Every structure is written in structure tokens, then in C-alpha cells.
Amino acid sequence: MLPLAVMDSRPFELWPHSRASPAEPATLTPQLVAETLDRLAASHKALQIADVGRSYQGRPIRSAAIGVGPRRVLAWSQMHGDEPTHTAVLLDLLAWLAGHGDDPRAAAILAGCTLIVVPMLNPDGAVLGTRENAQGIDVNRDARRLQSPEGRILHDLVRGIRPDVAFNLHNQNARSTVGRSKLPSVVALMTPPVDEADTQSAPTRRAKQIAVCFLDAVQPYCPGMISRYSASYMPRAFGEWVQGTRASTVLVEAGGMPADAAFDMVALHAHGLASTLAAIATGGYETQDPHRYDLLPLDGEIVRFDHVVRGATISCCGSTQPYVADLGINFAAGRRLAAGAPSGGVIEEIGDLDVTTGKAVTDAATLECLPGGWSFRPGTTPADAHDDDALIELLTCGATTVLGTIDASDDQQLAALSRLKQHADSPLNLAFLATWPNRSSGSAEHAALRLLLACNRGACGVLADGVPPDVLEQLASFSLPLVASGQLVVAGDRSGVSLTSSANLPLPLQSLGGVPRGGVAKGAIADLVLRRSAAAGGEIHSVLVGGVPVFADGRFADARPGVLLALRSASS
């Protein structure tokens, strides 16, 4: 057995020097995984790479083997294509084992285990960004019928290797909490049951002891943030099937992170896996109490939101009586640990959210919550949409959406509109109505086609003012939204900036891209203004665009990630 000094800590000093994976696991592609494996194998003869089959779309699936020990360990990752954290973990682990044979812990693993890993079992899903494979099959639910080539590959590996221990590696919902706490579940562990009755066989007992080793390794760095993954017996799942082969199987899920995390998720899980492998290699796991696994709290029933606005006074939406409520905001990709910048945050729940929290929290206990304002500015075109002084003035007055115009006869403006769609770096939502100036010539059909082109490029409708009747008649056949300037009612102004509420706009403009925008309501995009009470001066405290704070306490965010440009055709 290794001495305690070999078995414990020292995780995060090692991994930056051994890291073979990119900083963001979601950027891993099948090609990058293959190149990394080839590079490691070229430098370290102890690492053996093999092609074990091909995906449904013909991409190679590769395994890597290292170590000469008697205990056979199989680990696989990314059987769900959109769960990449442990793919990075396995690459880093291989780099550390191959390059640090003089490290006592690495040496113990290499001498005590034969480790076989499949870093990316579902390369098609990784490319598509989907949980399922290219057939639309969840590979982790294909253990019985084996209709997916990826499932057959894993099945054949298990039958051929006959592992003593197996690690089934995943990402879970990054909003998951631990039990009834508000803490994120950074790590979730599970020993899959072998049957409906959860019969406790010798392999399942050993799996629980191994899970406790993982728990002990990571707990000092994320105390209170480790849970037991909540799932019932699923006979079609691979974890249950592998456990039934008498391979002690442990499911490890990477979850969410606290906002002030002092650790890197990949490094944390790499440390957990390395420490657990050392315990397997030396037999150290045998002294663990399996009951400690049973005592782990289950994943919480109530998940965290991506952003919580806490205790705001809401005095809109037609209510005559202001009320205090929390707003729970989620981003489309927020279930994942890291899936790009937040964008398009939707209000998922309004009310008492004290039982949960958010990855980010805004304390609005002394603030009034209003819908973000709209400003109709006919002079704003795609070519001058990035007038920072004008945008700053609008934001400080509580505007979240600017509605400008685009000359459908101007090719340069159409090109500028396309560029805006590709580079969503504005702090506000930008939308444009297509116009057809009186000076234009050509047939009604030509004019209508140009207006249609503008809408296809991203304009949200047509400003009917000044459009000849015969052109309007042609437009009717295209079902394009027609808006008259008289419908763009200005409900009031703030500091000299004319603003209106989305409720005062024509229906086609109230929900750019098909989603309600600019209201404090469930299901609406979280374009919100938080201002101090009249007694406190009534100044605007902060502005959220798509749930992302872009202005707060007189300061603008240094980075403005993920704020969407609302440049979608109303027909999309």
C-alpha cells in the first residue's frame, strides 16, 4: 500500500504542467483528440493507441492503453456528445501518466493497473453538439439492443477487456444542487444498481469503496458540493450492464461550479481520478467504508438558475399593486458547465425563489424592476449602429432595444446588416425596419423583392410609411410584417430619450425572433431595468439585456459577452 504522503493532495500543482487539453473542453473535436493522442504516443512509448471502430458517420473511435498492472481499468467519456469535460480529463491524465513515471503516485498506477480509456466514444455527437449520436440514439440507453455502432464498440471492449473496474464519465446539469442546499453539485457519484432491488453484490460494494476514494480526493477543494447522482435502475443503460458483468462500475458526473470557484473543473476531476486509480492500484480502496457513499446527499430536486434577481419590486405588467418577487433567469446553454457566453436569458420563474439561488445573483431588495425600454430611431442604420456615445446614452436611460431603419435599395446597408448578425457585440438589442425611399425607381415587383431581401438579411419588418400602394400590394403576398411609424407609440421619456414599452408596439415587434422581449413576465427575454425607489432618487441602478448585466451602478461591463443582436426576420 502506498504511504499516505503518496496518496494525498498535490493535485493542482501537477495539472497545469501536464495539461494536454485546451482551456475550454467544449472546443475539443475528434481531430484534436486524435492529434493529442498521436502526439502523446510519439513521445511516450508506454502509451499504446488503437482504433477500436468507427462511428455511425464513419469517424474513427480510438482507445489508449497505459500501464502493466494486474488490475484492469476501463474508462470512457463523451458517450453523450455534448459532455466534454472528462474527455479533457482523460487526455490530461494520460499526459501525466506518460510523462511523470518518476512521480510515486503515477508509478504506482502504472505498476498496479492496466488502464484503457476511450476519450471520445461519440465523435459524431461531439461534432453535432448533441447528446445523441448521428442516428439520434442515446448511446447510454443502447446497452441491450446495440443499434448504435458506438454502443457495439463499448460492448465489445467490455467483453474483450473484462475490466475489474469501470469509470462511466459524464457531465450532468450544471444547475444541479446538492440535496436541499443551494450549493452546486460540482461532482456527482453513482454506483449503478445491478437490478431493480439494488442487490448489493461484491462488485457493487467495491464500487462504493472506489467512489469514496474519489470523494475523499476532491472534497477538500469543494466541500459540501458532492452529491449522489439520482437515478433509478435502468436496464438499458450501459452503467447497469457493465456493473452486471461484475466490473465494479462508478459513474462520475461533472456538474456546475460556484461563481467564486478556486479550482479548475478539469484539474479537480483529473485529481480525483488519479487519486482513485492510485487507491485501486495499491488496494488502498479496501479500507474504505462503503456506507459513506450511501450517506452522500442526492442531487437536489430544485436546481439553481443561471441568474437570480433577488427581491425586486415589480410594478408593471398591468398590476395596480406593486409586489416583491425573485426572478429566475436561465440561458439557453446554461445546463452545460461551459458552453460559450451567456445569451438570450429567459425569465423561467417569478416568485419566492429563496429555496434556490443562481450562478449569479443580483440583490434588488431596494430596487424597482421595469421592462427594458424601446427607442425608435429612424436615423439609426446598420452602418452607424455602433455609435458608442449614443448607445451609452440609451443604456443609462433604461433602453435595451434600439429600432432603426435600413434602406432596402442600398447594398452597402444590406451588407452592414449581415455583418452585424455575424458579430453580436452590441450592448443593446438592435432591430431594423426595411424602408423603400420615394426616390427609388423600378417596378413594384423589384421594390417588393428588395424589401423581402432586407427581411431575409435580418430586418424585422417593413416601415410602411412612404411605400407606394402597388409595392404594398406586392408585399402582401410575402406576408411581411408591415409597421407604420404612427404605431411606434412613445409612451414617455427618460432624461430626454424617447422610450416606449414593448406592450405599445405592434405584435410583430413585441417578440423579435418569436420570443417575447422587454416584459417582466414568465417566458420573456430578460431585458430588464432596475432602478432605485423615488424616495432614493429614482436613478437607474442597472440594466440587463438578455439577462446579462451590461450597466450597473454607473459602470459598464468591461466585457459584453453574449448580448444578442435582435436581427432576425420575423418570418424565421
N, C-alpha and C positions, 0 to 999 in steps of 0.2 A: 504494500500500500504506500502511496506517496505521502511524505510528511505534509503537515498542514500548510507549511510555508509554500509548498509547490501547488497545493490545491486552491489557495485563496486568491484574492484580488488581482492587482496589476493589470486590469483589462484595457483601460483607455489609453495607457501609455503605448501599448503594443500596436493597436489597430491603425492609428494614423500612418505608422511606418510600414504596415503590411497591406494597406488598403489597395485592392486591385479593382474595386468597383468605382463607378462615378459617384459624385456627391449626391446626386438625385437618382435613386434606384429606378424611378419610372422612366428614365431615359435609356435603360438597358434594352437593347434589341437582340434578336437571335444572332445577328452577325457580330455584335460587340461581345456577347457571351462566348461565342466560338473563338474569336480573336484572343480574348483574355485567356481562355483555356489553353490555346495553342502556345501563347507566349509563356505561360507558366510551365507547360510541359517541356518547352525547348530549353528552359533554364534549369529545370529540376527533373532529372531522370526518374526520380522516385514517383513522379506523378504520371499515371497512365490514362490516356484519353481514348474513348471508344465511341463509335457511332452505334447506337442501340436501336435505331429505327427512324422512321420519318412520320411527320405529322400528316394530317389529312390533306393539307395543301403542299405536301412534299418537302417541308423544311426538315433538315436533319435534327435529330434529338441526340444529345451527347451525354455520356457519363464520364466521371473522373474517379479514379481509384488511387488511394494512397494508404500506406501502412502495411505491416506484415503480421499483425497480431492475430490471435485466435478468435477474438470476438468480432463477428461480422456485423457492421452497422450500415444501414441504408438510409439515406436522407434524400427527399425530393422536394422541390419548390416550384412555385408558379404553375401548378396544375390548373389554377384559375389565372387566366392571362392578365388580369388587372391587379395582381397581388405580387409585386416585385421585391418587397423588402428582403425576403430570405434568399432570393437569387443573389443579391449583393452580399448577404451574409455568407453564403456558401463559397462564393468566389474569394472573399477576403479570408475565410477560414483556410481554404486550400493554399492561398498565397502564404499565410502564416505558417502552416504546417510544412510546406515545401521549403520555405526559406529560413526557418528557425528551428532546425533539428537539434541545435545545441541548447535550446530552451528546455528546462526539465519537464515542463508540462507538455510541450509538443513532442518531446522524445518519448514520454510515457504513452501518449496517444498512439504514436507511430509503432511502438513496440507491442502495445496491448490490443490494438484494433486494426482491422482492415475496413477502411471507410470507403464506401461507394456513394457518390452523390450524383443526382440529376438536377442541375441548377435551374433548368427551364424545361419543364415537361410539356408545356402547351405553348410553343412558339407562335402558332397562328393567333391564339388569343392575345398574346403579348403585342403582336403587330396590330391587331384589330382593336385592342384596348377593351376586350370583353372578358367576362368571367368564363364564358363557354369557349369551346373550340370552334373551328370554322364550320362544323356541322350544326352548331347551335346546341351541342351536348355539353352538359356539365360533367367534365371528366371525373369529378369526385363522386358522381352518382352513377357511375357506369361499371361498378365492380362486378356485377352479376352478368349483364348481357354483353359487355365488352364490344359495344358497337363503334367505339372510337378507337382509332389506331393508337392514340396516346394512352388510353386505358389498357389496351392489349400489351403495350410496351411495358408499363408498370407491372402488370400482372406477370408477364414473363420474367421480368427482373426479380421479382419476389420469389417466384418458383425456382429460378436458377441460382440465386444467391443464398436463399434460405437464411435471411438475416436473423441474428439474435435480438437486435434492437432496430426499430424503425422510427424515423422522425418525419412526420407529415407537417409541412411548414406552410403557413398561410398569413394573410392579412385579414383582420376582422374589421368590422365597422369602427372607424376611428372616433365615432361619437359614443362608443360604449363606456359605461361606468362600472365601477366595482361595487357590487351589492347595492345598498341603499345610499352609498356615499355619492358625493359629487366629483370624486376623483376619477380621472380617465383610467381605463384598463389598458395599461402600457403593454402588459404581457398577459395572455390568457392561455391556460394549460388544460389539456384534457387527455385522459386515457380512455380511448373508445371502448365501449362495452362489447362483449362477445355475443351477447344475446339479450332478449327483452328483459330477462330477470337480472341482468348485470351480474352474472355469476363471477365470483372472484377466483380466478384461476391463478396458478403460479406466475404465468406471464403478465397478467394484469397487475398482480401485486408488485412484480418487479418494475413494471411501467410506472406505477405510482411512486416507487422509490426513486426512479430516474427523474421523474417530474419534480420531486422535492429537491433534487440536486440543482436543477435549473432554477427553481425558486430561490434557493439559498444564494446562488451566484448573482442574481440580478436584484434581489430585494434591497440590498444596501443603497442602491442607486435610484430606486423608485419605490420607496416604502409606501405600503398601502395601495399600490397601483397594480397589483397582480390578482387575477381572478381565475376562477374555474369556468371554462367555456361551457355555456349552457346549450346542450343538445341532447335529444333523446336517441335511443338506439335506431340506427338507420342501416338496415341490412344491405342496401345497395351502395353504401359509401365505402370508399377504399380503406379508411381507418379501421372500421369494424372488420372488414375482410382480412386485412393484414394481421390485426390482433388475433383473429381466429386461426391464423397459420402458426400460432404460438410464438410469433415475433413480438416482443414487448414494444408496443407502439405508443408514442407520445405525440399528440397534436400540439403544436406551438403556434399561437397567433400573435402577430404584432398588431397592436391597436393604436390608440391615439396617444398624444403627448400633452403634458401640461404646458401652458404658454411660456413658463419660465424654466423649461427643462434644461438641466445642466449636463445632459448626456445626448449622444447621438444614437438614434434608434438602431441603426445597423451595428454600431460598435457594441451597444448593450446586448443585442441578441447574439452577436458573434461571441462575446464573452460568455454569455450563458451557455451557448452550445459547446464552446471549447472546454469550459469547466465541467460540463456534464459528460463530455466524451472522456475527459481525464478520469472522472469517477467510474465510468464504465470500464475503461482500460485497466484500472488498478483494482477494481472490485470495491471501491470506496462507497458506492451506492448501497451496498448490502447493509450498512449500519443505519440507513435512513428509516424513519418511521413512516410507513405508507399512509397512516391515518392523518398525517399533516396535509397531505394532498386533499383528503376528504373535507378538511376544515377550511379550505380556501373558499372565500365567498364567491358565489356565482356572479356572472355578468349581471349588471343591473337591468331592471325592467324598464327604467326610464333613461333614455340616452341624453347626452349633452347636445346642445345646439352649437352651431358654428359661432354664433354671436348672440348674446343676450343683452337687450336694452332693459335695464332693471328699474322698475318703479316709476315709469313716466306717467305724467298726467295727460290723458288723451281727451281732447276737446274738439273733435271733428267728426266726420262720418255722419253728420246729421243729428248728432246727440245734443240734446239741450242741457244735459247734466254731465260735466266732466267726470271722468273716472280714472283711477290709478291701475295700471296693469304693466306686466312684463311682456316684452315682445321676444319671441324666439325666432331667430333668422338662420336659415340654412342655405349653403351654396350648393350648386348642382353636383360638384365633385367632392363635397365635404365628407362623404363616407370614407374616403381614402386618406391615408396618412399624408401624402403629399401628391397633389395632382394639379400642380400649376397654381397660378394666382387665383384668389377668390374672385368670383364674379357673379352677377345676376342673383344676389341673395334674395330669397323669397321669405316673407313672413309666414312661418309654419304654424305658429300658435300665439294666441293673445290671452293673457290672464295671469293666474297665480303660478309662476314657474319656480317658486322657491325651492322645490324639491330637487331641482337640477341646476345646471349652470351652463356656461358656454366656453368654448375655446378662447373667446374674447368676451369681455363684459364691459358694458358702458353703464356707469352709475348715473341714472337720470332721475334720482329721487326728488330733486328740486327743479326739474325741468318739464316743460310742456312739449308734447310731441305733435308735430304737424306734418301733413304730406309735403313732399318737396314741391316747389313751385315750377311752373312752366313759363317761359318767356318767349313770346312770338317776336322774332326779329327778322323781318323780311330782308334786311340788308346783309344778313349773315349767310355766306355761301360756303361750300366745301373748301374753296381756295383760301378763305380767311378765317376758318373755324378755330385756328389755334392762336387767336389774339389773346395772349395770356392776361393782359390787363382787363380786358372785357370779361373773361371767364372768372377772374378773381372777384371782380365787382359783382358778378351774378351770384357766385357762391356765397359771398359774405352777406348777400341779401336773401339767401334761402332758396335760390333756384337750383334745381337738379337736372332740368331738361331745357335745352335751347332748341326752338323750332325755327329753322331758317328756310331759305328757298334755293332752288337750283334751276338755272336756265337750261331747259332741255335741248335748246338749239346750240349750246356751247360745248364742244367736245372737250375742252380743257377742264370745264367744271365737272363733266361726267367722269373724266379720268381722275380728278381730285377726289371725287366721291368714292371711287373704287379704292384709292389709296387709303382713305380714311377707314374703310371697312377692314383693310388688312392690318392697320396699325392702331389698335384700340388703346391709345394712351391719353385720351382726354379725361379730365376730372369730372366732366359732366356728360350726360347723355346728349347726343347730337342727333337731330332728326331734320329732314328737309322735305318740303313740298315742291314738286316739279311745277315750273311755270312755262308758258309759251308766249313770249313777248309779241306785242302787236306788230312790231317791225318785221317779224319773220314772214317769209314767203313760202310758197309751196302749197301742195294740195292738203285738204283736210286729212286724208289718209296718212300722208307723210308726217304731219304735225302729231297726229294721234300715235303713230308708231314711235316717234321720238319721245313723247311723254311716257309711253309704255316702257321704252328702253331705260329712261331715267328711274322708273319704279323698279325695274329689274336690277338696276345697279344699286338700289338701296333707298331711293326716295319712298316715303311712307304714304304718299298720295299726291293728288294734283290740286293746286290752288286754282280754283275755277275763275277767279277774277280776271277779266280781260281775255279769256279763251273764247274764240268765236263759236257761235252756236253749232255750226256744222262740224267743228272739231269735237265739241262736247257730245254731239250725236254719235260720232265715231267711237269716242271713249266709252260710251255706254255698253258697247259690245264687248269691251275688255273687262268690265266690272271693276274698274279702278276707283278707289275712294276719291270722291270729289269734295273739296272743302272750300267754303267761301270765307274771306277774311272776316266778314261780319259774325261768323260762328266762333271765332277765336276771341271769346269774351275776356276782357281784362277785368278781373274781379277786384283788384286792389293793387297797391304798390308798396314796396318796402324800400325805404331810402332812395326814392326816385326811380327804382327799377320796376317796370310794369310786370306783374306776375299774375298768373291765373292758376286755378286748381284743375287737375285732370277731369274732375267732375263737370267742369264747364266746357269741356272740349267735345267735339263730335266723336261718336263711338269709335271710328277707325283710329283716332289718335289716343284714345284712352288706354289702349293696350297695344303698344308697339310690339311687333313680333308675336302677338297672340297672348301676351301675359299682361294682366292689369298692372299699371305703373303709376306711382305717385299717389297712393292711398294708404291709410293706416287700416289695413284690412287683411284678414287671412287670405293667403294665396296671391297677394300683391307683391310686386317687386319692392324691396325696402329702400325706396327713395324717401328719406325722412329728414326733417329739420327738428332739432332740439333747441329750444330757446328758454331763457330764464323767465321767471314769472314777471308780470307787470310791476309787482312790488320791488323786484330786484333789478328793474331797468328794462326788461323785455328784450335784451340783446340776444342775438343768436349765439348759442354755445357751440353747436357742432352740426355738421351736415353729413349725411350718409347717402352715398349713391350706390345702389345695388347692394346695400348692406355694408359697404366699405367706408369707414370714416375718411373723408378727404379734407375736412376742415374741422378743427376743434380748438376752442379756447384761443382764437385769434391766430392760429398757426395752420399752415397747410402741411399735409403729409409729405415727407421728403420723397417717398416713392408712391406712385399712384397705381398700384397693380390691379389688373382685373376689372377696372371700371369699364363697363361695356359701352361701346358706341351703339346707340339705338338706330341702326341704319339697316333695318330690314324692310323689305317690301311687305306691304300689308297683305299681299296675296300669298306670302310664303308660309 
